[in-house]
Every structure is written in structure tokens, then in C-alpha cells.
Amino acid sequence: MVQGTGSSVGKSVLVTALCRIFAQDGYRTAPFKSQNMSLNAGVTPDGKEMGRAQIVQAEAAGVAPTVEMNPILLKPEADHRSQLVVMGRPDGNLASKDYASRRTRLWGTVTSALDTLRSQYDVVVIEGAGSPAEINLRKGDIVNMEIALHLNSPVLLVGDIDKGGVFASLYGTVALVSEPERELVKGIIINKFRGDISLLNPGLPQLEELTGVPVLGVVPYFTDIYVPEEDAAQEARTVMSSNQQARALDVAVVTLPHISNFDDFDPIARESGVNLRYARFPSQLGTPDLLIIPGTKTTADDLAYLRSTGFAQEIVRLANTGTSVIGVCGGFQMLGARILDPDRLESQIAESDGLGLVGVETRFSDDKQTSLIEGEVTEARGLLEGALGCRFEAYEIHMGQTVPIGTGNLRVDPALSVRVRSGKNSDGVIGYLSEDGWTLGTYTHGMFNDTRLRRAILGNAARRKGGTLRFDEDSFSQSHEYDKLADHVRSSIDMSRVRESMGLQSMGIS
């Protein structure tokens, strides 16, 4: 089990690395996190919803993701509550004040999922959440030390030196957990180290003496390995750097309060001719060539935010003066004429006027669409010129049904169709183009992973502004990135002692 001194110390990435390492060493490996609180979700092959981080970790381990790897997903909403997703299906809402009661309701689900994984895999690499030393929340714990105690699992404790105060954080965490819990902590890992290791070395023996726990490694900070992030850390990238301003295509993503699935746009950022940035305020939008409104957990509330901040007016102005616009999932719903929620299923706002850029209307219902899909481009003009017939893999996670209502200037054309949904032949519309072809609304997450479709959209947006994108050879391989991550971590920590703490045979591998 990998636990941390706090949030964002690198637990998810280290679990991803360990999953790859154990898989490379011949063990059938699965990730596990009992409860994930995140708006970055994905879909399993059987059409169930789970945290993206565990899907990434399963991919690194070379196995198909299943909801047993993340049996509980909390998707934050407004008013201190979250949608509760249990074993891949919505199961009501959970308020912040109900935190301590989760154990009674959900512990059986967690242990059952663990039992299933342990019966199917040689190694289960477990990720904690936040810190095990949050003593105010200890009573309701179902994700940190309670899991380790239940399994008698060895724990690696991770601290982020880049944040500062790593020695105090590690020492304080060990000091605050109970004695039985402390006995399970078999190693400390210092993560995100920059600089000369000799400056750190004098403190490591002292830390070991104070905590009674060996330091098993120091993992250097890296910027040259791509692993999808669990949390919306990329929102901080809001301003162009000087060397990016000369790039051929400027793409701005609106940072919504409840932004979800932000890693949809990572493939765009990897294109050498593109500057992708996240705008927190209307003043940061500038005059982008392409503007993206991303997914959100609470469409109506975030649309109200866009209006109150001036984002909405600026988005409409940009669309009317030559900026291409894409709305994904909740962003797609916002592009339409109206959003109807008479039963207050998503928020307390029964009806909202949309941005009026695409002639569609969305009505919320109890049904939630979660599926892996194969889509096809069926209308090739504007942003989609040159992509007719392009087939691509993606996934859907959304509530609400969106239908065309456009006439006159709001006329829309079906542009993206689903051909396969959850392994079965299907036929339906999952994206619409505006009349002029330069505003696209779609329910498809992950479509930018398709090189042909991504480059058609980006190239068309650049040509509209009089520019030309020259794309490098597409040599990106996510599998290769996992191998690089495994090499980076394997060379930084004592894997023989990790395996020893787990009771694994070394198989002669260092």
C-alpha cells in the first residue's frame, strides 16, 4: 500500500509505476483505491464508471480496468455534497457531514472488491487518499490505515520534498498514527527531489532514527514522462510563456469550477505547433484560435458561473468574431439554447438559457450514460473538414439527453455518430456542428487521442486564422511512457526491500 503525507504528493504516479514494475517482473498485478474523490472519471469495458487514475494504473499493469479497482467514486458537486458512485453505478449523494457514516454503509463493498482482486491477481498495489494522519477523520476511514490493518499490508509512506517541510511531514505522519498502524509502515519514499542528492543525504539517517522506518528511496522530479494526472493540477497553466506565443495555434480551455476529464486535452498539448492554456478568468482568454469549454459535473451551476464572471459574454463574442469553439460533454450542453432540469436532478436550477451557439436543447433525466464507444465523423466541414469517415475510440459519461431544435441561424447538423457502444453495434448522434461549421458540440471524451481527428480539427482551426500547422511524426506511445516511469522509479527506490516487505520471491530481479 502507498500512503502519503498529504494530497498531491505523488501517490497515484508511484502506484502507476509500481503496477508497471510488478507487471514487468512477471506478476499479474492490479491497482486498488477504495474511494476516489475526483471529477476525472472513465468507463470500464462493461460500461461502468470509475476513477481515471485507477484506469491509468490498470493500463500500466497491462490489465483491463474493473470497478473492483475503485469501488467507490465521489464526484464533488455544489453545496458540500458529492454524487456517490458505487461499483460503477450512481447511488445517490453524500454530504460532507456524512463522512463518518461512510464506513457503516460502504465497508462491505470495499472489502468484497478487495477479496475479488486478491483472488484474481498475484499483486494488488493499493493507493491511499490524502493523509492517514488526519485524526479528525480517523473514525470514518475506509481508504488509508483501515485498509492496511484489514489486510495486514505493508505500507510505503510518500512525502513530497518539492512542497517543502518533507522531514516534518514524514515524522509527523508516523508520530500521529497508532502503534499498530506504525508497525505496518515498512518504508519511506521522498518524492519529487530536485538538485544535488548530497545535500539531502545527511537528513536521511536522522529521519530513519526518529521514525524507526527506513528510507527506501528518493525519486527525482521529472518533466519528460507523461502520465495522466488524477487532479486538475493543469488548471494552473493559465498564461502563455514567451516561447509559446509564437506557436501557430493558440488553444484556450475555460477553467470551470467543477471541471472534469481535463486530461481530454493532453494530446492537444503534446502537438509541437500548439499552445494549450487554461483560463481561470475572462481576462486570460485573449483572442485564442480555438476555445474549448470542457466537461463539468454541474452544468447549470457552472453555466451560471460563466454568466456571473463575464466568461459567457466573452465566449459568445469570440465565437462571433472568428474563434472556433468546441464544447465537450457539459460544455456541449452549455453551447445549446436551453438546459432543462425540471426535477432538479443535477442542480436546483430548473431551466437555464444556454450560450446559443448551437441549436440544441438538453433535458436531464435519471439515466446516466456510461459507455465505451466507437464513433465516426459524418459531416466534414469547418472544424471537421477532411475527416469524413474517420473512426475513433472514445467514451461517454453524462446525464441528460440533447436534441436538435435549431432553425435559421441556429441550424445544426449531426457531425459525430456512434457506431459501437459497449461492444454492441449502435447508431446515434454524439456531436453536432453549427451552421457555419466552426462550433462543435460533442459528448465524446477521449476523441483527441485519435491522431487523424485531432490533427484535422487543429489544422482547420489554424487555417481559419490564416496559419499552418506542421505536425511532427506521431511517435507517442503511452506504453513507452509507462516503461520510462517504471525505469525512473526502479532506479530510485530499493525494490528488493519492497518485495521483501510483501513476502514476494525476488525472481532474481533487482
KOLDOPA-799664 format. One line per field, with one value per residue (C-alpha): residue number from 1; residue in three letters; z, x negated, y negated. Coordinates in Angstrom, 1 decimal, always signed. Last residue first. Layout:
num <- (NUM_...) $
residuo <- (ALA_...) $
zz <- (Z_...) $
xx <- (X_...) $
yy <- (Y_...) $
REM end
This chain:
num <- (510_509_508_507_506_505_504_503_502_501_500_499_498_497_496_495_494_493_492_491_490_489_488_487_486_485_484_483_482_481_480_479_478_477_476_475_474_473_472_471_470_469_468_467_466_465_464_463_462_461_460_459_458_457_456_455_454_453_452_451_450_449_448_447_446_445_444_443_442_441_440_439_438_437_436_435_434_433_432_431_430_429_428_427_426_425_424_423_422_421_420_419_418_417_416_415_414_413_412_411_410_409_408_407_406_405_404_403_402_401_400_399_398_397_396_395_394_393_392_391_390_389_388_387_386_385_384_383_382_381_380_379_378_377_376_375_374_373_372_371_370_369_368_367_366_365_364_363_362_361_360_359_358_357_356_355_354_353_352_351_350_349_348_347_346_345_344_343_342_341_340_339_338_337_336_335_334_333_332_331_330_329_328_327_326_325_324_323_322_321_320_319_318_317_316_315_314_313_312_311_310_309_308_307_306_305_304_303_302_301_300_299_298_297_296_295_294_293_292_291_290_289_288_287_286_285_284_283_282_281_280_279_278_277_276_275_274_273_272_271_270_269_268_267_266_265_264_263_262_261_260_259_258_257_256_255_254_253_252_251_250_249_248_247_246_245_244_243_242_241_240_239_238_237_236_235_234_233_232_231_230_229_228_227_226_225_224_223_222_221_220_219_218_217_216_215_214_213_212_211_210_209_208_207_206_205_204_203_202_201_200_199_198_197_196_195_194_193_192_191_190_189_188_187_186_185_184_183_182_181_180_179_178_177_176_175_174_173_172_171_170_169_168_167_166_165_164_163_162_161_160_159_158_157_156_155_154_153_152_151_150_149_148_147_146_145_144_143_142_141_140_139_138_137_136_135_134_133_132_131_130_129_128_127_126_125_124_123_122_121_120_119_118_117_116_115_114_113_112_111_110_109_108_107_106_105_104_103_102_101_100_99_98_97_96_95_94_93_92_91_90_89_88_87_86_85_84_83_82_81_80_79_78_77_76_75_74_73_72_71_70_69_68_67_66_65_64_63_62_61_60_59_58_57_56_55_54_53_52_51_50_49_48_47_46_45_44_43_42_41_40_39_38_37_36_35_34_33_32_31_30_29_28_27_26_25_24_23_22_21_20_19_18_17_16_15_14_13_12_11_10_9_8_7_6_5_4_3_2_1) $
residuo <- (SER_ILE_GLY_MET_SER_GLN_LEU_GLY_MET_SER_GLU_ARG_VAL_ARG_SER_MET_ASP_ILE_SER_SER_ARG_VAL_HIS_ASP_ALA_LEU_LYS_ASP_TYR_GLU_HIS_SER_GLN_SER_PHE_SER_ASP_GLU_ASP_PHE_ARG_LEU_THR_GLY_GLY_LYS_ARG_ARG_ALA_ALA_ASN_GLY_LEU_ILE_ALA_ARG_ARG_LEU_ARG_THR_ASP_ASN_PHE_MET_GLY_HIS_THR_TYR_THR_GLY_LEU_THR_TRP_GLY_ASP_GLU_SER_LEU_TYR_GLY_ILE_VAL_GLY_ASP_SER_ASN_LYS_GLY_SER_ARG_VAL_ARG_VAL_SER_LEU_ALA_PRO_ASP_VAL_ARG_LEU_ASN_GLY_THR_GLY_ILE_PRO_VAL_THR_GLN_GLY_MET_HIS_ILE_GLU_TYR_ALA_GLU_PHE_ARG_CYS_GLY_LEU_ALA_GLY_GLU_LEU_LEU_GLY_ARG_ALA_GLU_THR_VAL_GLU_GLY_GLU_ILE_LEU_SER_THR_GLN_LYS_ASP_ASP_SER_PHE_ARG_THR_GLU_VAL_GLY_VAL_LEU_GLY_LEU_GLY_ASP_SER_GLU_ALA_ILE_GLN_SER_GLU_LEU_ARG_ASP_PRO_ASP_LEU_ILE_ARG_ALA_GLY_LEU_MET_GLN_PHE_GLY_GLY_CYS_VAL_GLY_ILE_VAL_SER_THR_GLY_THR_ASN_ALA_LEU_ARG_VAL_ILE_GLU_GLN_ALA_PHE_GLY_THR_SER_ARG_LEU_TYR_ALA_LEU_ASP_ASP_ALA_THR_THR_LYS_THR_GLY_PRO_ILE_ILE_LEU_LEU_ASP_PRO_THR_GLY_LEU_GLN_SER_PRO_PHE_ARG_ALA_TYR_ARG_LEU_ASN_VAL_GLY_SER_GLU_ARG_ALA_ILE_PRO_ASP_PHE_ASP_ASP_PHE_ASN_SER_ILE_HIS_PRO_LEU_THR_VAL_VAL_ALA_VAL_ASP_LEU_ALA_ARG_ALA_GLN_GLN_ASN_SER_SER_MET_VAL_THR_ARG_ALA_GLU_GLN_ALA_ALA_ASP_GLU_GLU_PRO_VAL_TYR_ILE_ASP_THR_PHE_TYR_PRO_VAL_VAL_GLY_LEU_VAL_PRO_VAL_GLY_THR_LEU_GLU_GLU_LEU_GLN_PRO_LEU_GLY_PRO_ASN_LEU_LEU_SER_ILE_ASP_GLY_ARG_PHE_LYS_ASN_ILE_ILE_ILE_GLY_LYS_VAL_LEU_GLU_ARG_GLU_PRO_GLU_SER_VAL_LEU_ALA_VAL_THR_GLY_TYR_LEU_SER_ALA_PHE_VAL_GLY_GLY_LYS_ASP_ILE_ASP_GLY_VAL_LEU_LEU_VAL_PRO_SER_ASN_LEU_HIS_LEU_ALA_ILE_GLU_MET_ASN_VAL_ILE_ASP_GLY_LYS_ARG_LEU_ASN_ILE_GLU_ALA_PRO_SER_GLY_ALA_GLY_GLU_ILE_VAL_VAL_VAL_ASP_TYR_GLN_SER_ARG_LEU_THR_ASP_LEU_ALA_SER_THR_VAL_THR_GLY_TRP_LEU_ARG_THR_ARG_ARG_SER_ALA_TYR_ASP_LYS_SER_ALA_LEU_ASN_GLY_ASP_PRO_ARG_GLY_MET_VAL_VAL_LEU_GLN_SER_ARG_HIS_ASP_ALA_GLU_PRO_LYS_LEU_LEU_ILE_PRO_ASN_MET_GLU_VAL_THR_PRO_ALA_VAL_GLY_ALA_ALA_GLU_ALA_GLN_VAL_ILE_GLN_ALA_ARG_GLY_MET_GLU_LYS_GLY_ASP_PRO_THR_VAL_GLY_ALA_ASN_LEU_SER_MET_ASN_GLN_SER_LYS_PHE_PRO_ALA_THR_ARG_TYR_GLY_ASP_GLN_ALA_PHE_ILE_ARG_CYS_LEU_ALA_THR_VAL_LEU_VAL_SER_LYS_GLY_VAL_SER_SER_GLY_THR_GLY_GLN_VAL_MET) $
zz <- (-8.9_-10.5_-9.4_-9.1_-5.9_-4.2_-2.7_+1.0_+0.7_+2.8_+0.9_-2.4_-1.2_+0.1_-3.3_-4.9_-3.2_-4.8_-7.4_-10.3_-10.2_-10.1_-13.3_-15.1_-14.3_-15.5_-18.8_-19.2_-18.5_-21.1_-23.7_-23.1_-23.7_-27.1_-28.9_-32.3_-34.3_-36.8_-36.2_-37.4_-39.4_-38.6_-41.0_-40.1_-41.7_-38.8_-40.5_-41.4_-37.7_-36.8_-39.7_-38.7_-35.1_-36.1_-38.7_-36.4_-33.6_-36.0_-37.6_-34.3_-32.3_-28.7_-29.2_-29.0_-25.4_-24.0_-26.6_-25.8_-28.6_-29.5_-32.4_-33.4_-36.6_-39.1_-40.2_-39.4_-36.0_-35.9_-33.7_-31.8_-30.3_-32.8_-32.8_-34.2_-32.3_-32.8_-29.5_-27.6_-25.1_-27.8_-31.5_-34.4_-32.6_-34.8_-35.0_-37.2_-37.0_-38.5_-36.7_-37.6_-35.1_-37.7_-39.2_-37.3_-34.4_-32.2_-32.1_-29.2_-26.1_-23.5_-19.9_-17.7_-19.0_-19.1_-22.7_-24.0_-27.0_-29.9_-33.4_-36.9_-39.5_-42.2_-43.2_-41.5_-44.3_-42.9_-39.3_-37.9_-40.8_-43.0_-42.8_-41.5_-40.6_-38.4_-36.8_-33.2_-31.4_-27.9_-24.3_-22.2_-19.3_-20.0_-16.8_-16.7_-14.1_-16.6_-17.6_-20.7_-23.2_-26.1_-29.4_-31.9_-31.3_-30.2_-28.0_-24.8_-22.9_-21.2_-18.0_-16.6_-13.3_-11.4_-8.1_-9.6_-11.4_-10.7_-10.1_-11.5_-14.1_-15.3_-18.7_-20.4_-23.2_-26.5_-26.7_-26.1_-22.4_-23.2_-25.2_-22.3_-20.1_-22.6_-24.6_-26.2_-29.0_-30.3_-33.3_-32.8_-35.7_-34.3_-33.4_-31.4_-29.6_-28.6_-27.4_-25.3_-23.9_-22.9_-21.1_-19.3_-17.7_-14.2_-13.4_-16.8_-16.7_-13.1_-14.1_-16.7_-13.9_-11.9_-14.9_-16.0_-12.6_-13.1_-15.8_-19.2_-21.0_-22.9_-25.5_-27.4_-30.6_-32.3_-29.0_-28.6_-25.0_-22.7_-19.6_-19.0_-18.7_-15.6_-14.9_-18.4_-19.1_-21.8_-24.8_-27.2_-30.4_-33.0_-31.1_-30.5_-27.0_-25.6_-27.9_-26.7_-23.1_-23.9_-22.6_-19.5_-18.1_-17.5_-15.3_-14.5_-11.5_-11.1_-14.8_-16.3_-19.8_-22.2_-24.5_-27.7_-29.5_-32.8_-34.8_-31.9_-31.5_-28.0_-26.7_-26.2_-24.1_-21.8_-22.2_-19.1_-17.4_-16.7_-13.1_-14.4_-15.0_-11.4_-12.0_-10.1_-11.2_-13.8_-17.0_-17.1_-19.4_-18.7_-19.5_-16.6_-13.7_-10.1_-8.7_-6.5_-3.2_-1.9_+0.7_+3.7_+6.7_+9.4_+13.1_+12.9_+14.6_+13.6_+10.0_+9.8_+11.2_+8.7_+5.9_+6.9_+6.0_+2.5_+1.3_+0.3_-1.4_-3.6_-5.5_-7.1_-7.4_-5.4_-6.5_-4.0_-0.7_-0.1_+3.4_+4.2_+6.2_+7.7_+9.1_+12.6_+12.6_+12.2_+15.2_+17.2_+16.2_+13.6_+14.7_+15.0_+11.6_+10.0_+12.0_+11.0_+7.3_+7.3_+9.4_+7.1_+4.0_+5.0_+1.5_-1.3_-3.6_-0.9_-1.5_+1.1_+0.5_+3.1_+1.8_+3.7_+4.3_+4.3_+7.3_+5.0_+7.4_+9.0_+5.7_+4.7_+8.0_+7.5_+4.4_+2.4_+4.7_+7.5_+9.2_+12.7_+11.5_+10.1_+12.8_+13.1_+9.6_+10.0_+7.2_+4.7_+1.4_-0.1_-0.1_-3.1_-3.1_-5.3_-5.6_-6.5_-7.7_-9.1_-9.3_-5.7_-4.3_-6.7_-5.6_-1.9_-2.4_-4.0_-1.1_+1.4_-0.2_-0.6_+3.0_+4.2_+2.4_+4.6_+8.1_+7.0_+5.2_+8.4_+9.4_+6.2_+6.4_+7.2_+3.8_+2.1_+0.1_-2.9_-4.5_-5.7_-9.3_-10.8_-11.2_-8.1_-6.0_-7.4_-4.9_-6.2_-3.9_-1.4_+0.1_-1.6_-5.2_-6.6_-6.0_-7.7_-5.1_-6.5_-4.6_-5.9_-7.4_-8.5_-8.1_-10.9_-13.5_-15.6_-18.2_-17.4_-18.6_-15.3_-16.8_-18.2_-14.7_-13.3_-15.9_-15.2_-11.5_-12.0_-14.2_-11.3_-12.1_-14.1_-15.6_-19.2_-19.4_-20.9_-18.0_-18.2_-17.0_-14.3_-13.6_-11.3_-8.3_-4.9_-5.1_-2.5_-2.1_-4.3_-5.9_-8.7_-10.2_-11.0_-12.6_-11.6_-14.2_-13.3_-15.9_-14.3_-10.9_-12.4_-14.3_-11.2_-9.2_-11.6_-11.5_-7.7_-7.8_-10.0_-7.9_-4.7_-5.9_-3.1_-4.4_-1.2_+2.1_+3.9_+1.6_+1.5_-0.9_+0.0) $
xx <- (-16.9_-15.3_-16.4_-12.7_-12.7_-10.1_-7.4_-6.8_-5.5_-8.2_-10.8_-9.4_-9.8_-13.2_-14.3_-12.7_-15.1_-14.0_-15.4_-16.4_-13.0_-11.2_-12.7_-12.7_-9.0_-8.2_-10.1_-8.1_-4.8_-5.8_-6.5_-3.0_-1.6_-3.3_-3.9_-5.6_-3.2_-5.7_-5.7_-2.8_-3.2_-0.3_+0.5_+1.9_+4.5_+6.9_+9.2_+6.1_+5.2_+8.7_+8.7_+5.3_+6.4_+9.5_+7.9_+5.0_+7.2_+9.3_+6.3_+4.4_+7.2_+6.4_+8.5_+11.6_+11.0_+14.4_+17.2_+20.4_+19.8_+20.5_+18.7_+18.6_+16.9_+19.1_+21.1_+24.4_+23.1_+21.8_+23.3_+21.9_+23.0_+25.7_+27.0_+26.5_+25.3_+23.5_+22.6_+19.2_+20.2_+21.4_+20.4_+21.2_+21.7_+22.2_+20.3_+21.5_+25.2_+26.0_+27.2_+29.5_+29.1_+29.0_+32.3_+33.7_+32.2_+34.1_+31.5_+31.7_+29.5_+30.4_+29.2_+26.6_+23.1_+20.1_+19.3_+16.2_+13.9_+12.5_+12.3_+13.5_+12.8_+15.4_+15.2_+12.1_+11.1_+13.1_+14.1_+13.6_+15.5_+16.9_+16.9_+20.1_+20.3_+17.2_+17.4_+17.5_+16.5_+17.8_+17.0_+20.1_+21.6_+24.9_+26.7_+30.5_+32.4_+33.3_+31.9_+33.2_+30.7_+31.6_+29.7_+29.2_+25.5_+24.1_+27.0_+25.0_+27.6_+30.6_+31.2_+34.2_+34.9_+31.8_+31.6_+28.9_+28.4_+31.7_+33.7_+36.9_+37.5_+33.9_+33.9_+30.9_+31.6_+30.2_+27.1_+23.4_+23.8_+24.8_+21.6_+19.5_+21.2_+20.0_+17.3_+17.9_+15.6_+15.3_+13.5_+12.7_+13.7_+15.6_+18.9_+17.3_+15.1_+18.2_+20.1_+17.2_+16.7_+20.4_+20.2_+17.0_+18.3_+18.0_+21.7_+22.5_+19.8_+20.7_+24.3_+23.1_+21.1_+24.3_+26.3_+23.6_+22.8_+20.2_+18.3_+16.8_+14.7_+15.4_+12.7_+11.7_+9.7_+7.7_+7.5_+8.1_+7.3_+8.9_+7.0_+9.2_+12.2_+10.6_+9.3_+8.0_+6.2_+3.5_+2.7_+0.1_-0.1_-2.8_-4.6_-1.5_-1.7_+0.8_+3.5_+2.9_+3.4_+6.9_+9.1_+7.0_+9.4_+12.0_+14.0_+14.1_+16.3_+15.4_+14.8_+11.4_+12.1_+9.6_+7.7_+5.9_+3.4_+2.3_-0.9_-3.3_-4.9_-3.4_-4.8_-8.4_-7.2_-5.2_-1.4_+0.7_+3.2_+1.3_+2.6_+5.6_+3.1_+3.3_+6.9_+6.4_+5.6_+2.9_+2.3_-1.3_-3.7_-7.4_-9.9_-9.2_-10.7_-11.4_-13.9_-12.6_-14.5_-14.5_-13.8_-14.2_-14.0_-11.4_-12.2_-10.7_-13.4_-16.4_-15.2_-14.8_-18.3_-19.7_-18.0_-19.0_-22.7_-21.8_-19.7_-22.6_-24.4_-21.3_-22.1_-19.1_-15.4_-13.5_-9.9_-9.3_-10.9_-10.0_-9.6_-9.5_-7.9_-4.9_-2.9_-4.3_-3.0_+0.5_+0.4_-1.2_+1.4_+0.8_-0.3_-4.0_-4.4_-2.6_-4.6_-7.9_-7.0_-5.6_-8.5_-11.0_-9.2_-8.9_-8.9_-6.4_-9.1_-10.0_-6.8_-6.5_-5.5_-4.9_-5.2_-2.8_-3.0_+0.5_+2.0_+5.1_+7.6_+4.9_+3.8_+7.4_+8.1_+4.8_+6.0_+9.2_+12.1_+11.6_+14.7_+13.3_+10.0_+11.4_+10.3_+7.0_+6.0_+2.7_+3.6_+3.0_+4.8_+6.0_+4.4_+3.4_+3.2_+1.0_+2.5_+0.1_+0.7_+4.1_+7.6_+8.4_+6.9_+9.0_+12.2_+11.4_+10.6_+13.9_+15.7_+13.7_+14.7_+18.4_+18.6_+17.1_+19.7_+22.6_+21.1_+17.8_+19.5_+21.0_+18.0_+18.2_+21.9_+21.3_+19.7_+22.9_+23.2_+25.5_+27.4_+26.0_+24.8_+23.3_+19.7_+19.4_+20.8_+20.9_+21.8_+22.5_+20.9_+22.1_+20.7_+23.2_+22.1_+21.0_+18.0_+17.8_+17.2_+16.1_+16.4_+15.4_+12.2_+10.2_+13.4_+14.8_+12.8_+9.9_+8.4_+4.9_+1.5_+0.3_-0.2_+3.4_+4.6_+2.9_+4.5_+7.9_+7.2_+6.4_+9.4_+11.8_+14.6_+17.8_+19.3_+19.9_+18.6_+15.3_+14.8_+15.5_+13.6_+13.6_+11.7_+14.1_+12.4_+12.8_+11.6_+12.6_+11.2_+8.2_+6.9_+4.4_+4.0_+1.0_+0.3_-3.3_-6.0_-8.6_-7.3_-3.9_-5.5_-7.3_-4.2_-2.0_-4.8_-5.0_-1.2_-1.3_-4.0_-2.0_+1.1_-0.8_-2.7_-2.5_+0.8_+2.7_+0.9_-1.8_-1.2_-0.1_-1.2_+0.0) $
yy <- (+6.3_+9.3_+12.8_+14.0_+11.8_+14.1_+11.9_+11.6_+8.0_+6.5_+8.4_+7.1_+3.5_+4.4_+5.7_+2.7_+0.3_-3.0_-5.4_-3.1_-1.3_-4.7_-6.1_-2.7_-2.3_-5.8_-5.2_-1.9_-3.7_-6.3_-3.6_-2.2_-5.7_-5.7_-9.0_-8.7_-10.9_-12.4_-16.1_-18.2_-21.4_-23.7_-26.5_-29.9_-32.1_-32.1_-29.6_-27.6_-27.2_-26.0_-23.5_-22.2_-21.7_-19.8_-17.7_-17.0_-15.7_-13.5_-11.9_-11.4_-9.9_-10.7_-13.9_-11.7_-11.0_-12.1_-12.2_-14.1_-16.6_-20.2_-21.8_-25.4_-26.4_-24.6_-27.7_-26.1_-24.8_-21.2_-18.5_-15.5_-12.2_-11.2_-7.7_-4.2_-1.2_+2.1_+3.7_+3.6_+1.0_-1.3_-0.8_-3.1_-6.4_-9.4_-12.7_-15.5_-15.8_-19.2_-22.3_-25.2_-28.1_-30.8_-29.7_-26.7_-24.7_-22.3_-19.5_-17.0_-16.6_-13.9_-14.4_-12.7_-12.2_-9.9_-8.8_-7.2_-7.5_-5.4_-6.9_-6.3_-9.0_-8.7_-12.4_-14.0_-16.4_-19.3_-18.7_-22.2_-23.7_-20.9_-17.1_-15.7_-12.0_-11.6_-8.2_-7.0_-3.8_-3.9_-3.0_-3.6_-5.5_-7.2_-8.2_-7.9_-9.8_-12.6_-16.0_-17.8_-19.4_-21.6_-22.0_-24.8_-25.5_-28.9_-29.9_-30.3_-28.3_-29.7_-27.8_-25.9_-24.1_-25.4_-23.5_-21.2_-17.9_-16.1_-19.2_-17.5_-20.2_-20.1_-21.9_-23.3_-25.7_-27.1_-25.0_-25.7_-24.9_-21.3_-20.9_-22.2_-19.6_-16.9_-18.7_-22.1_-23.2_-26.7_-28.3_-32.0_-34.3_-37.2_-35.7_-32.8_-35.4_-37.5_-34.4_-33.3_-36.8_-37.1_-33.7_-34.4_-37.6_-36.3_-35.9_-34.4_-31.8_-31.0_-30.4_-28.0_-26.3_-25.8_-24.6_-22.1_-20.5_-17.7_-19.6_-18.8_-21.3_-24.5_-24.8_-27.9_-27.7_-30.5_-32.3_-36.0_-36.8_-34.3_-35.4_-38.4_-36.1_-34.5_-31.0_-30.4_-27.1_-27.0_-24.9_-26.3_-24.2_-23.7_-20.9_-18.9_-17.5_-20.0_-18.7_-15.1_-16.5_-17.8_-15.0_-15.1_-17.7_-14.9_-17.2_-20.9_-21.7_-25.4_-25.7_-26.5_-27.6_-25.9_-28.2_-27.0_-29.2_-27.7_-28.5_-28.9_-32.3_-32.9_-29.7_-30.9_-33.8_-31.6_-31.7_-32.1_-29.8_-26.6_-26.3_-24.4_-21.6_-20.4_-19.2_-16.0_-12.5_-13.3_-11.3_-10.1_-11.7_-11.4_-14.2_-16.6_-14.6_-15.2_-12.7_-9.8_-9.3_-5.8_-3.2_-5.4_-3.0_-3.5_-3.9_-7.4_-9.5_-7.2_-6.9_-10.7_-11.2_-8.7_-10.7_-14.2_-14.0_-12.7_-15.7_-18.0_-15.0_-14.5_-17.7_-19.2_-18.4_-15.7_-15.0_-12.1_-11.0_-7.4_-5.9_-2.2_+0.5_-1.3_+1.5_+1.2_-2.4_-1.2_+1.0_-1.9_-4.5_-7.1_-10.6_-10.0_-8.5_-11.4_-13.9_-12.4_-12.4_-15.9_-17.3_-15.8_-17.0_-20.6_-21.9_-21.3_-19.9_-17.4_-15.5_-12.7_-9.1_-6.4_-2.8_-0.5_+3.3_+4.8_+6.6_+6.7_+5.2_+3.1_+1.6_+0.9_-0.9_-2.7_-4.6_-4.4_-3.4_-5.9_-7.1_-7.4_-8.8_-12.0_-14.4_-12.5_-13.3_-11.3_-8.8_-11.5_-12.4_-9.2_-5.7_-3.7_+0.1_+2.2_+5.7_+8.4_+12.0_+11.3_+12.9_+14.0_+10.8_+8.7_+10.3_+10.1_+6.4_+5.7_+7.5_+5.5_+2.2_+3.1_+4.3_+1.0_-1.1_-1.8_-1.5_-3.1_-6.0_-7.3_-9.4_-11.4_-12.2_-15.8_-16.3_-15.2_-12.0_-11.7_-8.9_-5.6_-6.2_-3.0_-1.8_+0.3_-2.6_-6.1_-8.7_-12.2_-14.6_-17.2_-20.4_-22.7_-22.2_-18.9_-16.7_-13.3_-10.6_-7.2_-4.0_-0.5_-1.6_+1.5_+3.6_+1.4_+3.2_+2.0_+4.4_+5.5_+4.4_+3.1_-0.4_-0.2_+0.8_-2.2_-4.5_-3.1_-3.5_-7.2_-7.7_-6.9_-4.6_-4.4_-1.2_-0.4_+3.2_+2.1_-0.2_-3.9_-7.0_-9.6_-12.8_-14.6_-13.1_-11.7_-8.2_-5.6_-2.0_-2.5_+0.6_+1.4_+4.9_+7.0_+10.4_+10.7_+11.3_+8.7_+6.3_+6.5_+5.7_+2.7_+1.4_+1.6_+0.0_-2.9_-3.5_-3.3_-5.9_-8.2_-8.0_-8.6_-11.6_-14.1_-15.6_-15.2_-14.7_-12.8_-9.9_-6.2_-3.5_+0.0) $
REM end
